[in-house]
Amino acid sequence: MLIQGIEDRIRNLKGNIGIYYHDINTDKYFSTGNTDIFLAAGIIKIPILIEAFHQIDKGIISRNDIVKIKNEDKIPSCGALSYLHNGIEVTIEDMCNLMIIISDNTATNILIKLLGMDNINKRMQELDYKNTVINRLLFDEAAIKQKYENYYSLREVADMMYKIYKRQLISEKASMEMEKIMIEQQRNQIIPYYFDETIKVAHKTGEDNNIIHDIGIVLSDNPFILCMGANNVDVRKAESAMRDIALICYNSSNQNTDNHFKSSI
């Protein structure tokens, strides 16, 4: 059984772990593991993307609006904007792409400020996602000291992925565009790891100290949603298990197709 194979693979992992699987064609789904609500790391970029497309859809902002990036806007780690010259101008669409495709943290914080943290959280509430919430900017040391954290629910982000696939999140056009952006993500060391380029995966990773997540839609012949979260774990061991689980799920959903793996496997 699929669920047994997944549970066997995570049984010896220590920490907070959750797996959610949804076979889209059969509409069968399940979750396993010991956790549903996680510290979000980069997964919080999905709600930000949703709110950006909501505001674009409603005409509150335009995808072509220009934002000038100043040195004081720049924060460390992932992305490109922190390494570019002071005053570079980018569009809101550029920042959405950078936030998801290369997980740009500077673009993320600027979008939170521009869209409004309260607006992002309100959108999650209105969509009935009550446990996915942004409480602070990335790298906000004062907020971190006060124990403010960002969270997501595995079940809720799985539903976001399902609605994107069904073209029901914000609008048909917005869903298609969000999926397209997520397909281009360049951090492909987990869900897509064993697949060749013919299998598209619309996904978003999240990483931090002792944290690893990957949330997405595997657009194979028989598509499925796979959302995996892990906090307080040995990241290398959890990442290895997640790669194997993606392959287990693929084999379950696509039993008659075996020609979509990288040649090294």
CYANA upper distance limits for C-alpha pairs under 8 A (distance plus 0.5 A):
  1 MET  CA      5 GLY  CA      6.83
  2 LEU  CA      6 ILE  CA      6.90
  2 LEU  CA    248 ILE  CA      7.79
  2 LEU  CA    249 CYS  CA      7.56
  2 LEU  CA    252 SER  CA      7.15
  3 ILE  CA      7 GLU  CA      6.61
  3 ILE  CA     30 PHE  CA      8.45
  3 ILE  CA     32 THR  CA      8.15
  4 GLN  CA      8 ASP  CA      6.49
  5 GLY  CA      9 ARG  CA      6.83
  5 GLY  CA    248 ILE  CA      7.82
  6 ILE  CA     10 ILE  CA      6.97
  6 ILE  CA    245 ILE  CA      6.52
  6 ILE  CA    248 ILE  CA      7.93
  7 GLU  CA     11 ARG  CA      6.27
  7 GLU  CA     32 THR  CA      7.71
  7 GLU  CA     33 GLY  CA      7.87
  9 ARG  CA    241 ALA  CA      6.82
  9 ARG  CA    244 ASP  CA      8.36
  9 ARG  CA    245 ILE  CA      7.87
 10 ILE  CA     33 GLY  CA      8.27
 10 ILE  CA    241 ALA  CA      7.18
 13 LEU  CA    233 VAL  CA      8.04
 13 LEU  CA    237 LYS  CA      8.00
 13 LEU  CA    238 ALA  CA      7.51
 14 LYS  CA    232 ASN  CA      8.28
 14 LYS  CA    233 VAL  CA      6.54
 14 LYS  CA    234 ASP  CA      8.16
 15 GLY  CA    230 ALA  CA      7.60
 15 GLY  CA    231 ASN  CA      6.72
 15 GLY  CA    232 ASN  CA      5.41
 15 GLY  CA    233 VAL  CA      5.38
 16 ASN  CA     33 GLY  CA      8.35
 16 ASN  CA     34 ASN  CA      6.64
 16 ASN  CA     35 THR  CA      6.18
 16 ASN  CA    229 GLY  CA      8.44
 16 ASN  CA    230 ALA  CA      5.94
 16 ASN  CA    231 ASN  CA      5.57
 16 ASN  CA    232 ASN  CA      6.59
 16 ASN  CA    233 VAL  CA      7.56
 17 ILE  CA     33 GLY  CA      5.87
 17 ILE  CA     34 ASN  CA      6.17
 17 ILE  CA     35 THR  CA      6.03
 17 ILE  CA    228 MET  CA      8.12
 17 ILE  CA    229 GLY  CA      6.20
 17 ILE  CA    230 ALA  CA      4.93
 17 ILE  CA    231 ASN  CA      7.15
 18 GLY  CA     31 SER  CA      7.71
 18 GLY  CA     32 THR  CA      6.39
 18 GLY  CA     33 GLY  CA      4.89
 18 GLY  CA     34 ASN  CA      6.44
 18 GLY  CA     35 THR  CA      5.61
 18 GLY  CA     36 ASP  CA      6.50
 18 GLY  CA    154 LEU  CA      7.76
 18 GLY  CA    228 MET  CA      6.26
 18 GLY  CA    229 GLY  CA      5.73
 18 GLY  CA    230 ALA  CA      7.02
 19 ILE  CA     31 SER  CA      6.01
 19 ILE  CA     32 THR  CA      5.83
 19 ILE  CA     33 GLY  CA      6.58
 19 ILE  CA    154 LEU  CA      8.19
 19 ILE  CA    226 LEU  CA      7.88
 19 ILE  CA    227 CYS  CA      6.36
 19 ILE  CA    228 MET  CA      5.12
 19 ILE  CA    229 GLY  CA      7.13
 20 TYR  CA     29 TYR  CA      7.98
 20 TYR  CA     30 PHE  CA      6.44
 20 TYR  CA     31 SER  CA      4.78
 20 TYR  CA     32 THR  CA      7.11
 20 TYR  CA    154 LEU  CA      7.37
 20 TYR  CA    155 ARG  CA      7.45
 20 TYR  CA    158 ALA  CA      7.65
 20 TYR  CA    225 ILE  CA      8.29
 20 TYR  CA    226 LEU  CA      6.27
 20 TYR  CA    227 CYS  CA      5.57
 20 TYR  CA    228 MET  CA      6.93
 21 TYR  CA     29 TYR  CA      5.93
 21 TYR  CA     30 PHE  CA      6.11
 21 TYR  CA     31 SER  CA      6.82
 21 TYR  CA    224 PHE  CA      7.68
 21 TYR  CA    225 ILE  CA      6.16
 21 TYR  CA    226 LEU  CA      5.28
 21 TYR  CA    227 CYS  CA      7.12
 21 TYR  CA    249 CYS  CA      8.32
 22 HIS  CA     27 ASP  CA      7.10
 22 HIS  CA     28 LYS  CA      6.31
 22 HIS  CA     29 TYR  CA      4.60
 22 HIS  CA     30 PHE  CA      7.18
 22 HIS  CA    224 PHE  CA      6.03
 22 HIS  CA    225 ILE  CA      5.48
 22 HIS  CA    226 LEU  CA      7.17
 23 ASP  CA     27 ASP  CA      5.94
 23 ASP  CA     28 LYS  CA      5.88
 23 ASP  CA     29 TYR  CA      6.64
 23 ASP  CA    222 ASN  CA      8.32
 23 ASP  CA    223 PRO  CA      7.15
 23 ASP  CA    224 PHE  CA      5.01
 23 ASP  CA    225 ILE  CA      7.05
 23 ASP  CA    253 SER  CA      7.26
 24 ILE  CA     28 LYS  CA      7.69
 24 ILE  CA    222 ASN  CA      8.03
 24 ILE  CA    223 PRO  CA      6.41
 24 ILE  CA    224 PHE  CA      5.73
 24 ILE  CA    225 ILE  CA      7.69
 25 ASN  CA    222 ASN  CA      7.11
 25 ASN  CA    223 PRO  CA      7.53
 25 ASN  CA    224 PHE  CA      8.35
 36 ASP  CA    153 SER  CA      5.95
 36 ASP  CA    154 LEU  CA      5.70
 36 ASP  CA    155 ARG  CA      7.35
 37 ILE  CA    131 ASN  CA      7.63
 37 ILE  CA    151 TYR  CA      7.13
 37 ILE  CA    152 TYR  CA      6.09
 37 ILE  CA    153 SER  CA      4.88
 37 ILE  CA    154 LEU  CA      6.84
 38 PHE  CA    151 TYR  CA      6.02
 38 PHE  CA    152 TYR  CA      6.05
 38 PHE  CA    153 SER  CA      6.92
 38 PHE  CA    154 LEU  CA      8.15
 38 PHE  CA    229 GLY  CA      7.49
 38 PHE  CA    230 ALA  CA      7.93
 38 PHE  CA    231 ASN  CA      7.20
 39 LEU  CA    149 GLU  CA      7.44
 39 LEU  CA    150 ASN  CA      6.42
 39 LEU  CA    151 TYR  CA      5.20
 39 LEU  CA    152 TYR  CA      7.19
 39 LEU  CA    231 ASN  CA      7.48
 40 ALA  CA     44 ILE  CA      6.10
 40 ALA  CA    150 ASN  CA      5.98
 40 ALA  CA    151 TYR  CA      5.17
 40 ALA  CA    152 TYR  CA      6.01
 40 ALA  CA    206 GLY  CA      7.51
 41 ALA  CA    150 ASN  CA      7.84
 41 ALA  CA    206 GLY  CA      5.59
 41 ALA  CA    207 GLU  CA      6.31
 41 ALA  CA    208 ASP  CA      6.76
 41 ALA  CA    211 ILE  CA      8.07
 42 GLY  CA    103 SER  CA      7.63
 42 GLY  CA    204 LYS  CA      8.10
 42 GLY  CA    205 THR  CA      6.76
 42 GLY  CA    206 GLY  CA      4.43
 42 GLY  CA    207 GLU  CA      6.83
 43 ILE  CA    152 TYR  CA      7.85
 43 ILE  CA    204 LYS  CA      6.99
 43 ILE  CA    205 THR  CA      6.83
 43 ILE  CA    206 GLY  CA      5.70
 43 ILE  CA    213 HIS  CA      7.92
 43 ILE  CA    214 ASP  CA      8.46
 43 ILE  CA    215 ILE  CA      8.20
 44 ILE  CA     48 ILE  CA      7.30
 44 ILE  CA    132 THR  CA      8.49
 44 ILE  CA    133 VAL  CA      8.31
 44 ILE  CA    134 ILE  CA      7.52
 44 ILE  CA    150 ASN  CA      7.49
 44 ILE  CA    151 TYR  CA      7.77
 44 ILE  CA    152 TYR  CA      7.50
 45 LYS  CA     49 LEU  CA      6.65
 45 LYS  CA     99 MET  CA      7.45
 45 LYS  CA    100 ILE  CA      7.46
 45 LYS  CA    108 THR  CA      7.38
 46 ILE  CA     50 ILE  CA      6.80
 46 ILE  CA    100 ILE  CA      8.41
 46 ILE  CA    204 LYS  CA      8.06
 47 PRO  CA     51 GLU  CA      6.74
 47 PRO  CA    120 ILE  CA      7.17
 47 PRO  CA    124 MET  CA      7.70
 48 ILE  CA     52 ALA  CA      6.67
 48 ILE  CA    108 THR  CA      8.27
 48 ILE  CA    111 LEU  CA      7.77
 48 ILE  CA    112 ILE  CA      7.30
 48 ILE  CA    120 ILE  CA      6.80
 49 LEU  CA     53 PHE  CA      6.81
 49 LEU  CA     96 CYS  CA      6.94
 49 LEU  CA    178 MET  CA      8.06
 50 ILE  CA     54 HIS  CA      6.67
 50 ILE  CA    170 ILE  CA      8.02
 50 ILE  CA    178 MET  CA      8.39
 51 GLU  CA     55 GLN  CA      6.68
 51 GLU  CA    115 LEU  CA      7.74
 51 GLU  CA    119 ASN  CA      7.98
 51 GLU  CA    120 ILE  CA      6.08
 51 GLU  CA    123 ARG  CA      7.19
 52 ALA  CA     56 ILE  CA      6.67
 52 ALA  CA     96 CYS  CA      8.29
 52 ALA  CA    111 LEU  CA      8.36
 52 ALA  CA    115 LEU  CA      7.23
 53 PHE  CA     57 ASP  CA      6.35
 53 PHE  CA    170 ILE  CA      7.76
 53 PHE  CA    174 ALA  CA      6.64
 54 HIS  CA     58 LYS  CA      6.69
 54 HIS  CA    170 ILE  CA      6.44
 54 HIS  CA    174 ALA  CA      8.45
 55 GLN  CA     59 GLY  CA      6.56
 55 GLN  CA     60 ILE  CA      5.49
 55 GLN  CA     61 ILE  CA      6.23
 55 GLN  CA    115 LEU  CA      8.37
 56 ILE  CA     60 ILE  CA      6.53
 56 ILE  CA     61 ILE  CA      5.67
 56 ILE  CA     62 SER  CA      5.95
 56 ILE  CA     63 ARG  CA      6.88
 57 ASP  CA    170 ILE  CA      8.18
 57 ASP  CA    171 SER  CA      8.35
 57 ASP  CA    174 ALA  CA      8.01
 61 ILE  CA     65 ASP  CA      7.56
 62 SER  CA     92 ILE  CA      7.87
 63 ARG  CA     91 THR  CA      7.05
 63 ARG  CA     92 ILE  CA      5.59
 63 ARG  CA     93 GLU  CA      5.34
 64 ASN  CA     91 THR  CA      5.73
 64 ASN  CA     92 ILE  CA      6.65
 64 ASN  CA     93 GLU  CA      7.00
 65 ASP  CA     91 THR  CA      5.83
 65 ASP  CA     92 ILE  CA      6.33
 66 ILE  CA     89 GLU  CA      6.80
 66 ILE  CA     90 VAL  CA      6.08
 66 ILE  CA     91 THR  CA      4.96
 66 ILE  CA     92 ILE  CA      7.11
 67 VAL  CA     89 GLU  CA      6.07
 67 VAL  CA     90 VAL  CA      5.93
 67 VAL  CA     91 THR  CA      6.41
 67 VAL  CA     92 ILE  CA      7.59
 68 LYS  CA     87 GLY  CA      5.85
 68 LYS  CA     88 ILE  CA      6.16
 68 LYS  CA     89 GLU  CA      4.91
 68 LYS  CA     90 VAL  CA      7.00
 69 ILE  CA     73 ASP  CA      6.89
 69 ILE  CA     74 LYS  CA      8.23
 69 ILE  CA     81 LEU  CA      8.26
 69 ILE  CA     86 ASN  CA      6.95
 69 ILE  CA     87 GLY  CA      5.56
 69 ILE  CA     88 ILE  CA      5.94
 69 ILE  CA     89 GLU  CA      6.69
 69 ILE  CA     90 VAL  CA      8.07
 70 LYS  CA     74 LYS  CA      7.56
 70 LYS  CA     86 ASN  CA      5.67
 70 LYS  CA     87 GLY  CA      5.65
 70 LYS  CA     88 ILE  CA      8.01
 71 ASN  CA     82 SER  CA      8.27
 71 ASN  CA     86 ASN  CA      5.98
 71 ASN  CA     87 GLY  CA      8.14
 73 ASP  CA    106 THR  CA      7.14
 73 ASP  CA    110 ILE  CA      7.75
 74 LYS  CA     81 LEU  CA      7.64
 74 LYS  CA     82 SER  CA      5.47
 74 LYS  CA    106 THR  CA      5.81
 75 ILE  CA     82 SER  CA      6.84
 75 ILE  CA    105 ASN  CA      7.14
 75 ILE  CA    106 THR  CA      5.98
 75 ILE  CA    139 PHE  CA      7.71
 76 PRO  CA     82 SER  CA      7.44
 76 PRO  CA    105 ASN  CA      7.81
 76 PRO  CA    106 THR  CA      8.25
 77 SER  CA    105 ASN  CA      7.61
 78 CYS  CA    102 ILE  CA      7.60
 78 CYS  CA    103 SER  CA      6.43
 78 CYS  CA    104 ASP  CA      5.69
 78 CYS  CA    105 ASN  CA      6.31
 79 GLY  CA     98 LEU  CA      7.60
 79 GLY  CA     99 MET  CA      8.17
 79 GLY  CA    102 ILE  CA      6.06
 79 GLY  CA    103 SER  CA      6.27
 79 GLY  CA    104 ASP  CA      4.16
 79 GLY  CA    105 ASN  CA      6.65
 79 GLY  CA    106 THR  CA      7.86
 80 ALA  CA     84 LEU  CA      7.33
 80 ALA  CA     98 LEU  CA      8.34
 80 ALA  CA    102 ILE  CA      8.40
 80 ALA  CA    104 ASP  CA      6.90
 81 LEU  CA    104 ASP  CA      7.67
 81 LEU  CA    106 THR  CA      6.85
 81 LEU  CA    107 ALA  CA      7.68
 82 SER  CA    106 THR  CA      7.05
 84 LEU  CA     88 ILE  CA      7.61
 90 VAL  CA     94 ASP  CA      6.44
 90 VAL  CA     95 MET  CA      7.49
 91 THR  CA     95 MET  CA      6.93
 92 ILE  CA     96 CYS  CA      6.77
 92 ILE  CA    111 LEU  CA      8.38
 93 GLU  CA     97 ASN  CA      6.75
 94 ASP  CA     98 LEU  CA      6.63
 95 MET  CA     99 MET  CA      6.35
 95 MET  CA    107 ALA  CA      5.67
 95 MET  CA    108 THR  CA      8.02
 95 MET  CA    111 LEU  CA      7.96
 96 CYS  CA    100 ILE  CA      6.92
 96 CYS  CA    107 ALA  CA      7.89
 96 CYS  CA    108 THR  CA      8.49
 97 ASN  CA    101 ILE  CA      6.17
 97 ASN  CA    102 ILE  CA      8.40
 97 ASN  CA    181 ILE  CA      6.81
 98 LEU  CA    102 ILE  CA      5.96
 98 LEU  CA    103 SER  CA      6.74
 98 LEU  CA    104 ASP  CA      5.90
 98 LEU  CA    107 ALA  CA      7.24
 99 MET  CA    103 SER  CA      4.97
 99 MET  CA    104 ASP  CA      4.95
 99 MET  CA    105 ASN  CA      7.16
 99 MET  CA    107 ALA  CA      6.19
 99 MET  CA    108 THR  CA      6.18
100 ILE  CA    104 ASP  CA      7.65
100 ILE  CA    181 ILE  CA      7.42
100 ILE  CA    182 MET  CA      6.93
100 ILE  CA    185 GLN  CA      6.72
100 ILE  CA    204 LYS  CA      7.34
101 ILE  CA    181 ILE  CA      7.25
101 ILE  CA    182 MET  CA      7.17
101 ILE  CA    184 GLU  CA      6.19
101 ILE  CA    185 GLN  CA      4.36
101 ILE  CA    186 GLN  CA      6.23
101 ILE  CA    187 ARG  CA      8.30
102 ILE  CA    185 GLN  CA      6.81
102 ILE  CA    186 GLN  CA      6.49
102 ILE  CA    187 ARG  CA      7.63
104 ASP  CA    108 THR  CA      6.83
105 ASN  CA    109 ASN  CA      6.83
105 ASN  CA    138 LEU  CA      7.61
106 THR  CA    110 ILE  CA      6.79
107 ALA  CA    111 LEU  CA      6.58
108 THR  CA    112 ILE  CA      6.74
108 THR  CA    138 LEU  CA      8.38
109 ASN  CA    113 LYS  CA      6.84
109 ASN  CA    137 LEU  CA      6.42
109 ASN  CA    138 LEU  CA      6.92
110 ILE  CA    114 LEU  CA      6.53
111 LEU  CA    115 LEU  CA      6.26
111 LEU  CA    116 GLY  CA      8.41
112 ILE  CA    116 GLY  CA      6.05
112 ILE  CA    117 MET  CA      6.08
112 ILE  CA    120 ILE  CA      8.36
112 ILE  CA    137 LEU  CA      7.86
113 LYS  CA    117 MET  CA      7.14
115 LEU  CA    119 ASN  CA      7.20
115 LEU  CA    120 ILE  CA      7.64
116 GLY  CA    120 ILE  CA      6.91
117 MET  CA    121 ASN  CA      6.83
117 MET  CA    134 ILE  CA      7.29
117 MET  CA    135 ASN  CA      8.29
118 ASP  CA    122 LYS  CA      6.44
119 ASN  CA    123 ARG  CA      6.61
120 ILE  CA    124 MET  CA      6.97
120 ILE  CA    134 ILE  CA      8.19
121 ASN  CA    125 GLN  CA      6.79
121 ASN  CA    132 THR  CA      8.31
121 ASN  CA    133 VAL  CA      6.23
121 ASN  CA    134 ILE  CA      7.05
122 LYS  CA    126 GLU  CA      6.61
123 ARG  CA    127 LEU  CA      6.65
124 MET  CA    128 ASP  CA      6.79
124 MET  CA    129 TYR  CA      5.42
124 MET  CA    130 LYS  CA      7.11
124 MET  CA    132 THR  CA      7.32
124 MET  CA    133 VAL  CA      7.94
125 GLN  CA    129 TYR  CA      5.76
125 GLN  CA    130 LYS  CA      5.83
129 TYR  CA    156 GLU  CA      6.30
131 ASN  CA    151 TYR  CA      7.46
131 ASN  CA    152 TYR  CA      6.49
131 ASN  CA    153 SER  CA      6.18
131 ASN  CA    156 GLU  CA      8.24
132 THR  CA    150 ASN  CA      8.30
132 THR  CA    151 TYR  CA      5.86
132 THR  CA    152 TYR  CA      4.47
132 THR  CA    153 SER  CA      6.12
132 THR  CA    156 GLU  CA      7.78
133 VAL  CA    150 ASN  CA      6.34
133 VAL  CA    151 TYR  CA      5.89
133 VAL  CA    152 TYR  CA      6.90
134 ILE  CA    149 GLU  CA      7.73
134 ILE  CA    150 ASN  CA      5.16
134 ILE  CA    151 TYR  CA      7.16
135 ASN  CA    148 TYR  CA      6.30
135 ASN  CA    149 GLU  CA      6.09
135 ASN  CA    150 ASN  CA      5.85
136 ARG  CA    140 ASP  CA      7.21
136 ARG  CA    143 ALA  CA      6.87
136 ARG  CA    144 ILE  CA      8.41
136 ARG  CA    148 TYR  CA      6.77
136 ARG  CA    149 GLU  CA      6.82
136 ARG  CA    150 ASN  CA      7.12
139 PHE  CA    144 ILE  CA      8.40
140 ASP  CA    144 ILE  CA      6.69
141 GLU  CA    145 LYS  CA      6.65
142 ALA  CA    146 GLN  CA      7.01
143 ALA  CA    147 LYS  CA      6.94
143 ALA  CA    148 TYR  CA      5.86
143 ALA  CA    149 GLU  CA      8.47
144 ILE  CA    148 TYR  CA      5.87
144 ILE  CA    149 GLU  CA      7.35
152 TYR  CA    156 GLU  CA      7.95
152 TYR  CA    157 VAL  CA      7.77
153 SER  CA    157 VAL  CA      6.77
154 LEU  CA    158 ALA  CA      6.64
154 LEU  CA    227 CYS  CA      7.02
154 LEU  CA    228 MET  CA      7.85
154 LEU  CA    229 GLY  CA      7.60
155 ARG  CA    159 ASP  CA      6.82
156 GLU  CA    160 MET  CA      6.84
157 VAL  CA    161 MET  CA      6.76
157 VAL  CA    215 ILE  CA      7.91
157 VAL  CA    227 CYS  CA      8.12
158 ALA  CA    162 TYR  CA      6.74
158 ALA  CA    215 ILE  CA      7.95
158 ALA  CA    216 GLY  CA      8.28
158 ALA  CA    225 ILE  CA      7.38
158 ALA  CA    226 LEU  CA      7.90
158 ALA  CA    227 CYS  CA      6.70
159 ASP  CA    163 LYS  CA      6.63
160 MET  CA    164 ILE  CA      6.64
160 MET  CA    169 LEU  CA      7.66
161 MET  CA    165 TYR  CA      6.67
161 MET  CA    216 GLY  CA      7.01
161 MET  CA    217 ILE  CA      7.05
161 MET  CA    225 ILE  CA      7.49
162 TYR  CA    166 LYS  CA      6.66
162 TYR  CA    225 ILE  CA      7.62
163 LYS  CA    167 ARG  CA      6.38
163 LYS  CA    168 GLN  CA      5.33
163 LYS  CA    169 LEU  CA      5.70
163 LYS  CA    175 SER  CA      8.21
164 ILE  CA    168 GLN  CA      6.46
164 ILE  CA    169 LEU  CA      5.87
164 ILE  CA    175 SER  CA      5.25
164 ILE  CA    176 MET  CA      7.58
164 ILE  CA    178 MET  CA      7.93
164 ILE  CA    179 GLU  CA      7.16
165 TYR  CA    175 SER  CA      7.67
165 TYR  CA    176 MET  CA      8.33
165 TYR  CA    179 GLU  CA      7.95
165 TYR  CA    217 ILE  CA      8.19
167 ARG  CA    171 SER  CA      7.06
167 ARG  CA    172 GLU  CA      5.00
167 ARG  CA    173 LYS  CA      7.98
167 ARG  CA    174 ALA  CA      8.34
167 ARG  CA    175 SER  CA      5.49
167 ARG  CA    176 MET  CA      7.03
168 GLN  CA    172 GLU  CA      6.48
168 GLN  CA    175 SER  CA      7.19
169 LEU  CA    174 ALA  CA      7.66
169 LEU  CA    175 SER  CA      6.09
170 ILE  CA    174 ALA  CA      6.59
170 ILE  CA    175 SER  CA      7.28
171 SER  CA    175 SER  CA      6.51
172 GLU  CA    176 MET  CA      6.76
173 LYS  CA    177 GLU  CA      6.72
174 ALA  CA    178 MET  CA      6.55
175 SER  CA    179 GLU  CA      6.63
176 MET  CA    180 LYS  CA      6.68
177 GLU  CA    181 ILE  CA      6.77
178 MET  CA    182 MET  CA      6.78
179 GLU  CA    183 ILE  CA      6.69
179 GLU  CA    202 ALA  CA      6.26
180 LYS  CA    184 GLU  CA      7.25
180 LYS  CA    202 ALA  CA      7.65
181 ILE  CA    185 GLN  CA      7.53
181 ILE  CA    202 ALA  CA      8.15
182 MET  CA    201 VAL  CA      8.17
182 MET  CA    202 ALA  CA      4.97
182 MET  CA    203 HIS  CA      5.63
182 MET  CA    204 LYS  CA      7.02
183 ILE  CA    200 LYS  CA      6.83
183 ILE  CA    201 VAL  CA      5.91
183 ILE  CA    202 ALA  CA      4.45
183 ILE  CA    203 HIS  CA      6.88
184 GLU  CA    202 ALA  CA      7.92
185 GLN  CA    202 ALA  CA      8.11
185 GLN  CA    203 HIS  CA      7.45
185 GLN  CA    204 LYS  CA      7.46
187 ARG  CA    205 THR  CA      7.57
188 ASN  CA    192 PRO  CA      6.11
188 ASN  CA    193 TYR  CA      6.65
189 GLN  CA    193 TYR  CA      5.64
189 GLN  CA    243 ARG  CA      8.37
190 ILE  CA    214 ASP  CA      7.42
190 ILE  CA    239 GLU  CA      6.89
190 ILE  CA    240 SER  CA      8.22
190 ILE  CA    242 MET  CA      6.81
190 ILE  CA    243 ARG  CA      5.51
190 ILE  CA    246 ALA  CA      8.37
191 ILE  CA    201 VAL  CA      8.21
191 ILE  CA    214 ASP  CA      7.37
191 ILE  CA    216 GLY  CA      8.43
191 ILE  CA    242 MET  CA      7.51
191 ILE  CA    243 ARG  CA      6.17
191 ILE  CA    246 ALA  CA      5.92
192 PRO  CA    196 ASP  CA      8.35
192 PRO  CA    201 VAL  CA      6.98
192 PRO  CA    243 ARG  CA      8.30
192 PRO  CA    246 ALA  CA      8.23
193 TYR  CA    243 ARG  CA      6.86
194 TYR  CA    243 ARG  CA      7.84
194 TYR  CA    247 LEU  CA      7.40
194 TYR  CA    261 PHE  CA      6.22
194 TYR  CA    262 LYS  CA      6.50
194 TYR  CA    265 ILE  CA      7.59
195 PHE  CA    199 ILE  CA      6.88
195 PHE  CA    260 HIS  CA      6.29
195 PHE  CA    261 PHE  CA      4.91
195 PHE  CA    262 LYS  CA      6.04
196 ASP  CA    260 HIS  CA      6.03
196 ASP  CA    261 PHE  CA      5.48
196 ASP  CA    262 LYS  CA      5.17
196 ASP  CA    263 SER  CA      8.43
198 THR  CA    260 HIS  CA      7.20
199 ILE  CA    218 VAL  CA      7.78
199 ILE  CA    219 LEU  CA      6.69
199 ILE  CA    220 SER  CA      6.01
199 ILE  CA    260 HIS  CA      7.39
200 LYS  CA    218 VAL  CA      6.89
200 LYS  CA    219 LEU  CA      5.79
200 LYS  CA    220 SER  CA      7.48
201 VAL  CA    216 GLY  CA      7.19
201 VAL  CA    217 ILE  CA      6.16
201 VAL  CA    218 VAL  CA      5.11
201 VAL  CA    219 LEU  CA      6.25
202 ALA  CA    216 GLY  CA      5.87
202 ALA  CA    217 ILE  CA      5.66
202 ALA  CA    218 VAL  CA      7.13
202 ALA  CA    219 LEU  CA      8.03
203 HIS  CA    214 ASP  CA      7.34
203 HIS  CA    215 ILE  CA      5.84
203 HIS  CA    216 GLY  CA      4.33
203 HIS  CA    217 ILE  CA      6.74
204 LYS  CA    214 ASP  CA      6.24
204 LYS  CA    215 ILE  CA      5.88
204 LYS  CA    216 GLY  CA      6.89
205 THR  CA    212 ILE  CA      7.97
205 THR  CA    213 HIS  CA      5.86
205 THR  CA    214 ASP  CA      4.79
205 THR  CA    215 ILE  CA      6.85
206 GLY  CA    211 ILE  CA      7.99
206 GLY  CA    212 ILE  CA      6.18
206 GLY  CA    213 HIS  CA      5.30
206 GLY  CA    214 ASP  CA      6.86
207 GLU  CA    211 ILE  CA      5.87
207 GLU  CA    212 ILE  CA      5.19
207 GLU  CA    213 HIS  CA      6.95
208 ASP  CA    212 ILE  CA      7.24
210 ASN  CA    231 ASN  CA      6.49
210 ASN  CA    232 ASN  CA      5.45
210 ASN  CA    233 VAL  CA      5.54
210 ASN  CA    234 ASP  CA      6.50
210 ASN  CA    235 VAL  CA      6.17
211 ILE  CA    230 ALA  CA      6.23
211 ILE  CA    231 ASN  CA      5.06
211 ILE  CA    232 ASN  CA      6.70
211 ILE  CA    233 VAL  CA      6.96
211 ILE  CA    235 VAL  CA      6.88
212 ILE  CA    229 GLY  CA      6.85
212 ILE  CA    230 ALA  CA      5.87
212 ILE  CA    231 ASN  CA      7.21
212 ILE  CA    235 VAL  CA      6.65
212 ILE  CA    238 ALA  CA      7.87
212 ILE  CA    239 GLU  CA      7.48
213 HIS  CA    227 CYS  CA      8.34
213 HIS  CA    228 MET  CA      6.10
213 HIS  CA    229 GLY  CA      4.94
213 HIS  CA    230 ALA  CA      6.52
214 ASP  CA    227 CYS  CA      6.53
214 ASP  CA    228 MET  CA      5.89
214 ASP  CA    229 GLY  CA      7.14
215 ILE  CA    226 LEU  CA      6.72
215 ILE  CA    227 CYS  CA      4.74
215 ILE  CA    228 MET  CA      6.59
215 ILE  CA    229 GLY  CA      8.49
216 GLY  CA    225 ILE  CA      6.37
216 GLY  CA    226 LEU  CA      6.12
216 GLY  CA    227 CYS  CA      6.54
217 ILE  CA    223 PRO  CA      7.65
217 ILE  CA    224 PHE  CA      6.36
217 ILE  CA    225 ILE  CA      4.95
217 ILE  CA    226 LEU  CA      6.80
218 VAL  CA    223 PRO  CA      6.00
218 VAL  CA    224 PHE  CA      5.90
218 VAL  CA    225 ILE  CA      6.64
218 VAL  CA    226 LEU  CA      7.90
219 LEU  CA    223 PRO  CA      5.28
219 LEU  CA    224 PHE  CA      7.47
220 SER  CA    224 PHE  CA      8.18
220 SER  CA    254 ASN  CA      8.19
221 ASP  CA    254 ASN  CA      7.33
221 ASP  CA    257 THR  CA      8.49
222 ASN  CA    253 SER  CA      6.41
222 ASN  CA    254 ASN  CA      6.28
223 PRO  CA    253 SER  CA      7.81
224 PHE  CA    253 SER  CA      7.74
226 LEU  CA    246 ALA  CA      7.88
228 MET  CA    242 MET  CA      7.61
230 ALA  CA    238 ALA  CA      7.68
233 VAL  CA    237 LYS  CA      8.42
233 VAL  CA    238 ALA  CA      7.20
234 ASP  CA    238 ALA  CA      6.65
235 VAL  CA    239 GLU  CA      6.32
236 ARG  CA    240 SER  CA      6.71
237 LYS  CA    241 ALA  CA      6.80
238 ALA  CA    242 MET  CA      6.64
239 GLU  CA    243 ARG  CA      6.79
240 SER  CA    244 ASP  CA      6.95
241 ALA  CA    245 ILE  CA      6.65
242 MET  CA    246 ALA  CA      6.69
243 ARG  CA    247 LEU  CA      7.02
244 ASP  CA    248 ILE  CA      6.68
245 ILE  CA    249 CYS  CA      6.57
246 ALA  CA    250 TYR  CA      6.62
247 LEU  CA    251 ASN  CA      6.62
248 ILE  CA    252 SER  CA      6.78
249 CYS  CA    253 SER  CA      6.64
250 TYR  CA    254 ASN  CA      6.19
250 TYR  CA    255 GLN  CA      8.34
251 ASN  CA    255 GLN  CA      5.76
254 ASN  CA    258 ASP  CA      8.33
261 PHE  CA    265 ILE  CA      7.20
